[in-house]
């Protein structure tokens, strides 16, 4: 079914709002802030590993604790923004994000780095729901909103492209903490310009902010994701099972409370809309399928193929470029074809690109890698932009903050689960390689640890160790890419049916 849009005549208020495009430029700065931070971490991982010397488990925690915390708080922060004002929470969160980035930059131990990433998750939870919800406030006309969402998504994709390049340049000239300090000038511009240009909006009759629901959401999300991560890494234990059951019980309590309290943090009845539910599920599974590639690709380019950080950043550029271009035309494509065709087509393209990466070796040429990244970027640009627009179109503007938070929760939960599950597959495959005699046991923790160990060994031992470790890492990457491809292709089929009659027309 071809998507339809509400006529412009009923949205004249949104079209007449002055300065809305300038305000949008401030919102996309916040998106850029988060996207750059997420991408430079992957590029800096080998340097963090060398300097702080985390164990394999600590390295995974550094990668995913941000997602754990942000997933647990997004719904609460989105609802808080609806209550106290979306502009206020956005600017406050941006200020905190910049300040905590300094703590990330100067972390001196793995434990401090994990704590800093967790605190950054608290600040980050305020940003993304507020930006998307303010787009719903600024742009009432569905056509303008589609373009605004496309620019919003394109900026996030541009951040994923700019992040590795800027991060690679900084890593070649400064210490790894410098990649976090680039958040500071972006944050400063965002706050100073945002004070003057952003409109304030809050739900006129929100009711109280339910702290019990906040606690249930946080405990439930962190408990459940932690249990999945630990089970995937170390198998089921009584402690893991206990934490998982606690998380599941807390989430059950959260849902039950939202259905019974007069002023819930999240209107659970939104999920009765098949388009809303389908878009949320598609986002979650898409990010899950992509997470292994995103987190481990930088290590492959640097530690397996021997590229310098700046070169590795440039190598990842096609994904960002493809996503930017696709994001800008995604709304028009969804109107001309259909929502489900664009979303399912994008997901299928990403799945096939990941399948192609299962043929890679240590010496695979860049044309295959670059082409696969370009296809992944185009598919992601189409899929994520249209699902974000569907979610905004499915809810009244008063609930845009909470609905946007659900979208971002799906994204962050998918990232956390993806790193936990696909990362655990990679870790398990990597541990199995046979090392030459005299190799330290720590070399089996991670590829970065093997590279460090080889630097202290004689050449006749170091060279076989690096060859075995790199081959094992590539085999793990094959498994993670294959699993991600299967998830994406299955999600493409599911989205075709779930979004069958979905359009981009506003709910009201």
FIKOLGU-211617 format. One record per residue (C-alpha): residue number from 1; x, y, z. Coordinates in steps of 0.2 Angstrom, whole numbers. Example, Ala and Ser with C-alpha at 12.3 -4.5 7.8 and 13.67 -1.06 7.14 Angstrom:
2
NODE   pos       x       y       z
NODE     1      62     -22      39
NODE     2      68      -5      36
REM end
This chain:
508
NODE   pos       x       y       z
NODE     1       0       0       0
NODE     2       7      17      -5
NODE     3      10      29      10
NODE     4      -2      43      11
NODE     5       0      60      20
NODE     6     -12      72      28
NODE     7     -15      87      17
NODE     8      -5     103      21
NODE     9     -20     113      24
NODE    10     -23     105      41
NODE    11      -5     108      47
NODE    12      -3     126      43
NODE    13       2     130      61
NODE    14      17     119      59
NODE    15      22     127      42
NODE    16      21     144      49
NODE    17      32     141      65
NODE    18      47     153      62
NODE    19      64     147      64
NODE    20      60     129      64
NODE    21      74     124      52
NODE    22      87     133      62
NODE    23      80     125      78
NODE    24      82     108      68
NODE    25     101     112      66
NODE    26     103     113      85
NODE    27      94      96      87
NODE    28     105      87      74
NODE    29     120      94      84
NODE    30     114      83      99
NODE    31     112      68      87
NODE    32     130      71      80
NODE    33     136      72      98
NODE    34     130      54     102
NODE    35     134      47      85
NODE    36     152      52      86
NODE    37     154      46     103
NODE    38     148      29      99
NODE    39     159      27      84
NODE    40     175      33      91
NODE    41     174      21     105
NODE    42     176       6      93
NODE    43     191      15      85
NODE    44     199      18     101
NODE    45     196       1     108
NODE    46     214      -6     104
NODE    47     222       9     112
NODE    48     211       8     128
NODE    49     215     -11     128
NODE    50     234      -7     127
NODE    51     234       7     140
NODE    52     221       1     153
NODE    53     224     -18     150
NODE    54     206     -24     153
NODE    55     201     -42     153
NODE    56     190     -48     139
NODE    57     175     -46     150
NODE    58     180     -29     155
NODE    59     182     -24     137
NODE    60     165     -30     133
NODE    61     158     -20     148
NODE    62     167      -4     142
NODE    63     158      -7     125
NODE    64     141     -11     131
NODE    65     138      -3     148
NODE    66     133      14     140
NODE    67     119       5     131
NODE    68     114      -5     146
NODE    69     111      11     156
NODE    70     104      21     142
NODE    71      92       7     138
NODE    72      86       7     156
NODE    73      83      26     157
NODE    74      77      31     140
NODE    75      58      29     143
NODE    76      60      37     160
NODE    77      69      52     153
NODE    78      58      53     138
NODE    79      43      54     150
NODE    80      52      67     161
NODE    81      55      78     146
NODE    82      36      77     142
NODE    83      33      83     160
NODE    84      47      96     163
NODE    85      50     102     146
NODE    86      59      94     131
NODE    87      71     109     128
NODE    88      76     110     147
NODE    89      80      91     148
NODE    90      89      92     131
NODE    91     101     107     136
NODE    92     104     100     153
NODE    93     108      83     146
NODE    94     120      90     133
NODE    95     129     100     147
NODE    96     131      84     157
NODE    97     136      74     142
NODE    98     150      86     139
NODE    99     156      86     157
NODE   100     156      67     159
NODE   101     166      65     142
NODE   102     180      73     151
NODE   103     179      59     164
NODE   104     180      46     150
NODE   105     195      55     142
NODE   106     205      54     158
NODE   107     200      37     165
NODE   108     215      28     172
NODE   109     208      10     176
NODE   110     196      -2     167
NODE   111     184       0     182
NODE   112     184      19     181
NODE   113     181      18     162
NODE   114     166       7     164
NODE   115     159      19     177
NODE   116     162      34     166
NODE   117     153      25     152
NODE   118     139      21     163
NODE   119     137      40     169
NODE   120     138      45     150
NODE   121     123      33     147
NODE   122     113      43     161
NODE   123     117      59     152
NODE   124     114      52     134
NODE   125      97      45     139
NODE   126      91      63     140
NODE   127      96      68     122
NODE   128      89      57     109
NODE   129      71      56     114
NODE   130      71      75     116
NODE   131      78      78      99
NODE   132      65      67      90
NODE   133      50      73     101
NODE   134      55      91      97
NODE   135      54      87      79
NODE   136      36      81      81
NODE   137      33      98      90
NODE   138      42     109      77
NODE   139      35     100      61
NODE   140      16      97      60
NODE   141      16      94      42
NODE   142      20      76      38
NODE   143      30      80      22
NODE   144      41      93      31
NODE   145      42      81      46
NODE   146      48      67      35
NODE   147      62      78      28
NODE   148      66      84      45
NODE   149      67      66      51
NODE   150      78      62      36
NODE   151      90      76      41
NODE   152      90      70      59
NODE   153      94      52      53
NODE   154     107      58      40
NODE   155     116      68      54
NODE   156     117      52      65
NODE   157     124      43      50
NODE   158     136      57      46
NODE   159     142      56      64
NODE   160     146      38      62
NODE   161     156      43      46
NODE   162     165      58      53
NODE   163     168      50      70
NODE   164     180      36      64
NODE   165     189      49      52
NODE   166     191      62      66
NODE   167     195      49      79
NODE   168     208      41      68
NODE   169     217      58      65
NODE   170     217      61      84
NODE   171     223      44      88
NODE   172     238      46      77
NODE   173     243      63      85
NODE   174     236      62     103
NODE   175     232      50     116
NODE   176     216      40     116
NODE   177     206      51     128
NODE   178     206      65     115
NODE   179     193      56     105
NODE   180     181      60     119
NODE   181     186      78     121
NODE   182     179      82     104
NODE   183     162      81     112
NODE   184     165      98     121
NODE   185     165     111     107
NODE   186     149     102      99
NODE   187     141     103     116
NODE   188     145     121     119
NODE   189     138     126     102
NODE   190     122     116     105
NODE   191     119     124     122
NODE   192     122     142     117
NODE   193     112     141     101
NODE   194      99     130     108
NODE   195      95     142     122
NODE   196      89     155     109
NODE   197      82     144      95
NODE   198      73     129     103
NODE   199      55     130     108
NODE   200      49     123     124
NODE   201      36     110     125
NODE   202      28     100     139
NODE   203      13      89     141
NODE   204      -1     102     147
NODE   205      -8      89     160
NODE   206       6      76     162
NODE   207       3      70     180
NODE   208      17      66     192
NODE   209      33      57     187
NODE   210      32      40     195
NODE   211      48      36     203
NODE   212      43      18     206
NODE   213      40      15     188
NODE   214      57      23     184
NODE   215      66      11     196
NODE   216      56      -4     189
NODE   217      62       1     171
NODE   218      80       3     176
NODE   219      81     -13     186
NODE   220      71     -23     173
NODE   221      81     -17     158
NODE   222      99     -19     166
NODE   223      95     -35     175
NODE   224      88     -43     159
NODE   225     102     -37     148
NODE   226     115     -42     160
NODE   227     108     -59     162
NODE   228     108     -62     143
NODE   229     126     -56     142
NODE   230     133     -67     156
NODE   231     123     -82     150
NODE   232     130     -80     132
NODE   233     148     -77     139
NODE   234     149     -89     154
NODE   235     134    -100     152
NODE   236     119    -101     164
NODE   237     123    -100     183
NODE   238     112     -98     198
NODE   239     117     -80     199
NODE   240     114     -76     181
NODE   241      97     -85     182
NODE   242      93     -75     198
NODE   243      97     -58     190
NODE   244      88     -63     174
NODE   245      72     -67     184
NODE   246      74     -51     194
NODE   247      75     -41     178
NODE   248      60     -50     170
NODE   249      49     -48     186
NODE   250      54     -29     187
NODE   251      49     -27     168
NODE   252      32     -36     172
NODE   253      29     -25     186
NODE   254      33     -10     175
NODE   255      21     -15     162
NODE   256       7     -19     175
NODE   257      10      -2     183
NODE   258       9       7     167
NODE   259      -8      -1     164
NODE   260     -15       4     181
NODE   261      -8      21     187
NODE   262     -17      36     181
NODE   263      -2      45     174
NODE   264      10      31     167
NODE   265      27      35     161
NODE   266      23      25     145
NODE   267       6      22     138
NODE   268       7       4     134
NODE   269      -8       5     123
NODE   270       3      13     110
NODE   271       9      -5     106
NODE   272      -9     -10     100
NODE   273      -4       0      84
NODE   274       3     -13      73
NODE   275      14       0      64
NODE   276      21       7      80
NODE   277      25     -11      87
NODE   278      32     -16      70
NODE   279      44      -1      69
NODE   280      50      -4      86
NODE   281      53     -22      84
NODE   282      62     -19      67
NODE   283      73      -6      75
NODE   284      78     -18      89
NODE   285      82     -33      79
NODE   286      91     -23      65
NODE   287     103     -15      78
NODE   288     105     -32      86
NODE   289     110     -39      69
NODE   290     122     -25      65
NODE   291     131     -24      82
NODE   292     144     -37      80
NODE   293     150     -28      64
NODE   294     150     -11      71
NODE   295     159     -16      87
NODE   296     172     -27      79
NODE   297     175     -20      62
NODE   298     188      -7      68
NODE   299     198     -20      77
NODE   300     198     -31      61
NODE   301     204     -16      50
NODE   302     218     -11      63
NODE   303     223     -27      72
NODE   304     220     -40      58
NODE   305     224     -29      42
NODE   306     237     -18      50
NODE   307     229      -1      45
NODE   308     233      15      55
NODE   309     218      23      64
NODE   310     215      37      52
NODE   311     216      24      37
NODE   312     204      13      46
NODE   313     192      28      49
NODE   314     192      32      31
NODE   315     189      14      26
NODE   316     173      15      36
NODE   317     167      30      27
NODE   318     156      22      14
NODE   319     144      16      27
NODE   320     141      34      33
NODE   321     140      41      16
NODE   322     127      28      10
NODE   323     116      31      26
NODE   324     116      50      24
NODE   325     111      49       6
NODE   326      97      36       9
NODE   327      91      45      24
NODE   328      88      61      15
NODE   329      77      52       2
NODE   330      69      39      13
NODE   331      53      49      16
NODE   332      50      52      -3
NODE   333      54      34      -7
NODE   334      41      28       6
NODE   335      28      39      -1
NODE   336      31      34     -19
NODE   337      33      15     -15
NODE   338      27      10       2
NODE   339      33      10      20
NODE   340      35      -9      21
NODE   341      44     -10       4
NODE   342      57       3       9
NODE   343      60      -4      27
NODE   344      60     -22      21
NODE   345      71     -18       6
NODE   346      84      -9      17
NODE   347      84     -24      30
NODE   348      87     -37      16
NODE   349     101     -27       8
NODE   350     110     -26      25
NODE   351     107     -44      28
NODE   352     115     -49      11
NODE   353     130     -37      14
NODE   354     134     -45      30
NODE   355     132     -62      22
NODE   356     146     -56       9
NODE   357     157     -52      24
NODE   358     157     -71      29
NODE   359     169     -74      14
NODE   360     182     -61      21
NODE   361     200     -67      26
NODE   362     215     -58      34
NODE   363     220     -52      16
NODE   364     203     -47       9
NODE   365     204     -32      -2
NODE   366     195     -16       2
NODE   367     183     -17     -13
NODE   368     173     -30      -5
NODE   369     174     -22      12
NODE   370     169      -5       5
NODE   371     155     -11      -5
NODE   372     148     -21       9
NODE   373     149      -5      20
NODE   374     141       5       7
NODE   375     126      -7       5
NODE   376     124      -8      24
NODE   377     124      11      25
NODE   378     111      13      12
NODE   379     100       0      20
NODE   380     101       7      37
NODE   381      97      25      30
NODE   382      81      19      22
NODE   383      76       8      36
NODE   384      80      18      52
NODE   385      73      34      45
NODE   386      56      27      39
NODE   387      53      18      56
NODE   388      57      34      66
NODE   389      44      43      55
NODE   390      32      29      57
NODE   391      34      30      76
NODE   392      31      49      77
NODE   393      16      48      65
NODE   394       8      34      76
NODE   395       6      45      92
NODE   396      -1      62      97
NODE   397      12      75     100
NODE   398       9      75     119
NODE   399      16      58     119
NODE   400      30      60     107
NODE   401      44      61     120
NODE   402      39      44     128
NODE   403      36      36     110
NODE   404      53      43     104
NODE   405      61      35     120
NODE   406      53      18     115
NODE   407      61      20      98
NODE   408      78      24     106
NODE   409      76      10     119
NODE   410      74      -2     105
NODE   411      90       4      97
NODE   412     100       4     113
NODE   413      93     -13     119
NODE   414      97     -20     102
NODE   415     115     -13     103
NODE   416     118     -20     120
NODE   417     110     -37     116
NODE   418     120     -38      99
NODE   419     137     -34     107
NODE   420     133     -46     121
NODE   421     127     -61     110
NODE   422     137     -58      94
NODE   423     152     -52     104
NODE   424     151     -68     115
NODE   425     151     -78      99
NODE   426     166     -69      93
NODE   427     175     -71     110
NODE   428     171     -90     111
NODE   429     177     -93      93
NODE   430     193     -83      97
NODE   431     197     -92     113
NODE   432     199    -108     104
NODE   433     215    -105      94
NODE   434     230    -115      97
NODE   435     245    -104     103
NODE   436     263    -109     101
NODE   437     273    -114     116
NODE   438     278    -100     128
NODE   439     262     -89     124
NODE   440     255     -80     139
NODE   441     238     -86     144
NODE   442     232     -68     143
NODE   443     234     -69     124
NODE   444     217     -79     123
NODE   445     208     -64     131
NODE   446     206     -54     116
NODE   447     216     -50      99
NODE   448     222     -34     107
NODE   449     230     -44     121
NODE   450     238     -56     109
NODE   451     246     -41     100
NODE   452     253     -35     116
NODE   453     259     -52     121
NODE   454     268     -54     104
NODE   455     277     -38     106
NODE   456     287     -46     121
NODE   457     290     -62     112
NODE   458     304     -67     101
NODE   459     300     -67      82
NODE   460     299     -86      80
NODE   461     285     -86      93
NODE   462     277     -69      90
NODE   463     273     -72      71
NODE   464     264     -89      73
NODE   465     255     -82      88
NODE   466     249     -67      78
NODE   467     244     -78      63
NODE   468     234     -90      74
NODE   469     225     -76      84
NODE   470     221     -66      68
NODE   471     214     -81      59
NODE   472     204     -85      75
NODE   473     197     -68      76
NODE   474     192     -68      57
NODE   475     183     -85      60
NODE   476     174     -77      74
NODE   477     169     -62      63
NODE   478     162     -74      50
NODE   479     151     -82      64
NODE   480     145     -65      70
NODE   481     142     -58      53
NODE   482     132     -74      48
NODE   483     122     -73      63
NODE   484     118     -55      60
NODE   485     114     -58      42
NODE   486     101     -71      47
NODE   487      93     -59      60
NODE   488      92     -45      47
NODE   489      84     -56      33
NODE   490      72     -63      45
NODE   491      67     -46      51
NODE   492      65     -40      33
NODE   493      52     -54      31
NODE   494      43     -49      47
NODE   495      43     -31      43
NODE   496      35     -34      27
NODE   497      20     -41      36
NODE   498      19     -30      51
NODE   499      20     -14      41
NODE   500       8     -21      28
NODE   501      -4      -6      28
NODE   502       7       7      37
NODE   503       7      25      31
NODE   504      16      41      37
NODE   505      -1      49      41
NODE   506      -2      57      58
NODE   507     -11      49      72
NODE   508     -17      66      78
REM end
